């Protein structure tokens, strides 16, 4: 996930967007050093703003229950989402990740990505890609998100369908990837394709096969995230591995498939699945802010899963919340959390340790 911002940084340099480079460089220094001296003051907005554009989904993954929230309220409008993007820009957020549910179920997703791009933000789309028909693919590539993250949890058609609740899903994805990679190459588009694998005991034995398949499909890199169980807390799924995760990741590196995760994060997988707490303070309060399709605001993805919202955008704007005493208090509180190993929070915490 951290490398997600390396590729756009190079592109920003080529474009001469020094404003973005200066802001991100300043943010790095503040998070790395000044935060340790003055921990209660927030100088910049989050590294990552995440917008859950819908809870609706065309998949039926057994490990996800977000789809059940899809009819609770009326979703925010295009205009309201643009106002949220404007507020994230005002607090100097580095980039926006659009996720769901399945974001492609929102007809305005391409307009929202284009709008975020126009504001100078790094943009990422998280999708299962199964709705990328010819029209949607043309629209997506025309708005040029910096990154497209696509779920790939198995190299086996049967297991892929079981984990994703699809029919012939892997075959469809393979055909789609041929079209996506061909058009990106032909149009010389600066888009990074990342396959994303949620690692559980049902698929850990085939991670090398998944990496080979991702490489064959034309992905530029592959990212991993440990499966988490969700009850009163969000904690990693616990089991005893036959082979250590570290040795599996070493095999993947040997096939020359770029791994998106840091080495420090990958070494934690065995501890995660052994039920050991996350070993360092969580910096989610500095690094991320999540807003869902109903305007509910969350500190981190685990709290989206738990529906543990902080406030609602219609009651308190992002700009007001981010500079509030409540946010500063929450930062100190969340630093004590050691429950999850979710990559979006864990990677930033490791980077700025």
DAJOZI-V59525 format. One record per residue. RES is the residue in one small letter. PHI is phi in whole degrees, -180 to 180 (999 if undefined). PSI is psi in whole degrees, -180 to 180 (NA if undefined). Layout:
res=RES phi=PHI psi=PSI
res=RES phi=PHI psi=PSI
This chain:
res=x phi=999 psi=-38
res=x phi=-62 psi=-36
res=x phi=-68 psi=-17
res=x phi=-55 psi=-31
res=x phi=-95 psi=-9
res=x phi=-73 psi=-47
res=x phi=-61 psi=-49
res=x phi=-63 psi=-33
res=x phi=-61 psi=-41
res=x phi=-64 psi=-41
res=x phi=-66 psi=-39
res=x phi=-63 psi=-37
res=x phi=-65 psi=-43
res=x phi=-64 psi=-35
res=x phi=-79 psi=-12
res=x phi=77 psi=24
res=x phi=-83 psi=74
res=x phi=-71 psi=-26
res=x phi=-59 psi=-46
res=x phi=-64 psi=-44
res=x phi=-62 psi=-45
res=x phi=-63 psi=-45
res=x phi=-63 psi=-43
res=x phi=-72 psi=-36
res=x phi=-64 psi=-42
res=x phi=-64 psi=-41
res=x phi=-62 psi=-41
res=x phi=-61 psi=-48
res=x phi=-64 psi=-40
res=x phi=-67 psi=-47
res=x phi=-67 psi=-34
res=x phi=-78 psi=-38
res=x phi=-122 psi=-55
res=x phi=-65 psi=-32
res=x phi=-58 psi=-33
res=x phi=-74 psi=-25
res=x phi=-88 psi=-43
res=x phi=-125 psi=77
res=x phi=-70 psi=-20
res=x phi=-89 psi=-7
res=x phi=-104 psi=131
res=x phi=-100 psi=114
res=x phi=-92 psi=-29
res=x phi=-136 psi=164
res=x phi=-73 psi=179
res=x phi=-67 psi=157
res=x phi=-64 psi=-38
res=x phi=-132 psi=123
res=x phi=-103 psi=130
res=x phi=-117 psi=127
res=x phi=-113 psi=116
res=x phi=-87 psi=95
res=x phi=-72 psi=-21
res=x phi=-164 psi=154
res=x phi=-99 psi=-5
res=x phi=-68 psi=149
res=x phi=-154 psi=146
res=x phi=-93 psi=-3
res=x phi=-102 psi=166
res=x phi=-133 psi=63
res=x phi=-69 psi=128
res=x phi=-66 psi=-22
res=x phi=-88 psi=3
res=x phi=-127 psi=133
res=x phi=-117 psi=12
res=x phi=-63 psi=-28
res=x phi=-59 psi=-26
res=x phi=-67 psi=-18
res=x phi=-89 psi=0
res=x phi=-67 psi=-15
res=x phi=-124 psi=21
res=x phi=-71 psi=-42
res=x phi=-143 psi=177
res=x phi=-81 psi=132
res=x phi=-69 psi=153
res=x phi=-61 psi=152
res=x phi=-83 psi=170
res=x phi=-58 psi=-45
res=x phi=-61 psi=-41
res=x phi=-68 psi=-40
res=x phi=-64 psi=-37
res=x phi=-66 psi=-36
res=x phi=-65 psi=-38
res=x phi=-65 psi=-43
res=x phi=-61 psi=-42
res=x phi=-59 psi=-42
res=x phi=-68 psi=-38
res=x phi=-65 psi=-35
res=x phi=-65 psi=-42
res=x phi=-63 psi=-31
res=x phi=-94 psi=13
res=x phi=63 psi=50
res=x phi=-73 psi=142
res=x phi=-75 psi=-43
res=x phi=-158 psi=167
res=x phi=-125 psi=133
res=x phi=-109 psi=124
res=x phi=-96 psi=125
res=x phi=-143 psi=-175
res=x phi=-152 psi=-149
res=x phi=40 psi=-159
res=x phi=-114 psi=109
res=x phi=-58 psi=-29
res=x phi=-68 psi=-9
res=x phi=-77 psi=-14
res=x phi=-88 psi=121
res=x phi=-66 psi=-21
res=x phi=-95 psi=10
res=x phi=-60 psi=-37
res=x phi=-70 psi=-37
res=x phi=-66 psi=-39
res=x phi=-69 psi=-40
res=x phi=-63 psi=-46
res=x phi=-60 psi=-40
res=x phi=-66 psi=-44
res=x phi=-64 psi=-40
res=x phi=-61 psi=-41
res=x phi=-65 psi=-21
res=x phi=-91 psi=5
res=x phi=81 psi=20
res=x phi=-93 psi=151
res=x phi=-73 psi=132
res=x phi=-120 psi=140
res=x phi=-133 psi=138
res=x phi=-114 psi=126
res=x phi=-103 psi=122
res=x phi=-152 psi=160
res=x phi=-90 psi=-7
res=x phi=71 psi=-4
res=x phi=-72 psi=-11
res=x phi=-100 psi=9
res=x phi=-82 psi=73
res=x phi=-73 psi=-180
res=x phi=-56 psi=-43
res=x phi=-67 psi=-49
res=x phi=-64 psi=-38
res=x phi=-65 psi=-43
res=x phi=-61 psi=-45
res=x phi=-65 psi=-42
res=x phi=-64 psi=-48
res=x phi=-69 psi=-27
res=x phi=-71 psi=-27
res=x phi=-92 psi=-8
res=x phi=54 psi=63
res=x phi=-64 psi=149
res=x phi=-66 psi=-36
res=x phi=-138 psi=144
res=x phi=-124 psi=115
res=x phi=-97 psi=125
res=x phi=-123 psi=129
res=x phi=-67 psi=132
res=x phi=-147 psi=94
res=x phi=-101 psi=-1
res=x phi=-161 psi=152
res=x phi=-97 psi=-1
res=x phi=-102 psi=129
res=x phi=-59 psi=-43
res=x phi=-66 psi=-46
res=x phi=-70 psi=-38
res=x phi=-57 psi=-48
res=x phi=-64 psi=-36
res=x phi=-70 psi=-40
res=x phi=-76 psi=-27
res=x phi=-107 psi=-6
res=x phi=65 psi=39
res=x phi=-120 psi=177
res=x phi=-127 psi=120
res=x phi=57 psi=32
res=x phi=-63 psi=-41
res=x phi=-68 psi=-38
res=x phi=-64 psi=-43
res=x phi=-63 psi=-43
res=x phi=-64 psi=-42
res=x phi=-60 psi=-44
res=x phi=-66 psi=-38
res=x phi=-66 psi=-41
res=x phi=-63 psi=-34
res=x phi=-62 psi=-42
res=x phi=-69 psi=-43
res=x phi=-63 psi=-51
res=x phi=-65 psi=-38
res=x phi=-62 psi=-46
res=x phi=-70 psi=-36
res=x phi=-63 psi=-42
res=x phi=-69 psi=-46
res=x phi=-64 psi=-36
res=x phi=-94 psi=-1
res=x phi=54 psi=48
res=x phi=-84 psi=137
res=x phi=-83 psi=60
res=x phi=-117 psi=130
res=x phi=-97 psi=130
res=x phi=-104 psi=122
res=x phi=-122 psi=126
res=x phi=-86 psi=141
res=x phi=-123 psi=124
res=x phi=-118 psi=124
res=x phi=-87 psi=119
res=x phi=-93 psi=119
res=x phi=-133 psi=179
res=x phi=-70 psi=-17
res=x phi=-78 psi=-22
res=x phi=-126 psi=0
res=x phi=-64 psi=-29
res=x phi=-72 psi=-15
res=x phi=-115 psi=20
res=x phi=-60 psi=-38
res=x phi=-64 psi=-41
res=x phi=-65 psi=-38
res=x phi=-63 psi=-43
res=x phi=-63 psi=-41
res=x phi=-64 psi=-41
res=x phi=-65 psi=-42
res=x phi=-60 psi=-42
res=x phi=-63 psi=-45
res=x phi=-64 psi=-37
res=x phi=-71 psi=-18
res=x phi=104 psi=11
res=x phi=-65 psi=145
res=x phi=-80 psi=-30
res=x phi=-157 psi=170
res=x phi=-132 psi=139
res=x phi=-122 psi=151
res=x phi=-125 psi=149
res=x phi=-145 psi=129
res=x phi=-70 psi=140
res=x phi=-63 psi=136
res=x phi=-117 psi=143
res=x phi=-91 psi=143
res=x phi=-124 psi=116
res=x phi=-137 psi=-111
res=x phi=-79 psi=-22
res=x phi=-129 psi=170
res=x phi=-110 psi=109
res=x phi=-131 psi=153
res=x phi=-61 psi=146
res=x phi=-67 psi=131
res=x phi=-105 psi=132
res=x phi=-163 psi=171
res=x phi=-100 psi=118
res=x phi=-75 psi=140
res=x phi=-71 psi=-40
res=x phi=-122 psi=141
res=x phi=-66 psi=147
res=x phi=-61 psi=-37
res=x phi=-58 psi=-43
res=x phi=-68 psi=-34
res=x phi=-66 psi=-44
res=x phi=-66 psi=-32
res=x phi=-64 psi=-39
res=x phi=-64 psi=-39
res=x phi=-65 psi=-39
res=x phi=-63 psi=-32
res=x phi=-70 psi=-23
res=x phi=-87 psi=6
res=x phi=63 psi=38
res=x phi=-100 psi=121
res=x phi=-64 psi=126
res=x phi=-95 psi=128
res=x phi=-72 psi=-28
res=x phi=-77 psi=154
res=x phi=-75 psi=157
res=x phi=-62 psi=-40
res=x phi=-60 psi=-38
res=x phi=-71 psi=-43
res=x phi=-62 psi=-32
res=x phi=-69 psi=-13
res=x phi=-89 psi=-9
res=x phi=-60 psi=-43
res=x phi=-64 psi=-39
res=x phi=-66 psi=-37
res=x phi=-62 psi=-49
res=x phi=-78 psi=-8
res=x phi=-92 psi=-2
res=x phi=85 psi=14
res=x phi=-82 psi=145
res=x phi=-67 psi=153
res=x phi=-59 psi=131
res=x phi=-82 psi=-9
res=x phi=-132 psi=162
res=x phi=-59 psi=143
res=x phi=-86 psi=129
res=x phi=-106 psi=26
res=x phi=-58 psi=-31
res=x phi=-65 psi=-28
res=x phi=-90 psi=-30
res=x phi=-100 psi=-22
res=x phi=-146 psi=156
res=x phi=-151 psi=131
res=x phi=-116 psi=134
res=x phi=-128 psi=127
res=x phi=-98 psi=-179
res=x phi=-70 psi=-8
res=x phi=-104 psi=1
res=x phi=90 psi=2
res=x phi=-71 psi=138
res=x phi=-110 psi=135
res=x phi=-130 psi=157
res=x phi=-77 psi=-41
res=x phi=-152 psi=167
res=x phi=-64 psi=-42
res=x phi=-54 psi=-36
res=x phi=-79 psi=-20
res=x phi=-66 psi=-46
res=x phi=-59 psi=-39
res=x phi=-84 psi=-6
res=x phi=58 psi=40
res=x phi=-98 psi=75
res=x phi=-79 psi=155
res=x phi=-90 psi=-48
res=x phi=-161 psi=-173
res=x phi=-125 psi=140
res=x phi=-59 psi=-33
res=x phi=-72 psi=-20
res=x phi=-97 psi=-34
res=x phi=-144 psi=118
res=x phi=-67 psi=156
res=x phi=-60 psi=-43
res=x phi=-61 psi=-38
res=x phi=-72 psi=-43
res=x phi=-67 psi=-44
res=x phi=-61 psi=-32
res=x phi=-97 psi=8
res=x phi=-85 psi=160
res=x phi=-64 psi=-30
res=x phi=-62 psi=-42
res=x phi=-66 psi=-44
res=x phi=-62 psi=-38
res=x phi=-66 psi=-42
res=x phi=-63 psi=-36
res=x phi=-58 psi=-46
res=x phi=-66 psi=-36
res=x phi=-69 psi=-46
res=x phi=-72 psi=-23
res=x phi=-60 psi=-25
res=x phi=-84 psi=-10
res=x phi=-72 psi=134
res=x phi=-130 psi=22
res=x phi=-77 psi=-42
res=x phi=-117 psi=166
res=x phi=-121 psi=28
res=x phi=-60 psi=130
res=x phi=-60 psi=-37
res=x phi=-64 psi=-34
res=x phi=-87 psi=-44
res=x phi=-63 psi=-43
res=x phi=-62 psi=-43
res=x phi=-65 psi=-40
res=x phi=-63 psi=-39
res=x phi=-68 psi=-45
res=x phi=-59 psi=-42
res=x phi=-102 psi=17
res=x phi=-60 psi=NA
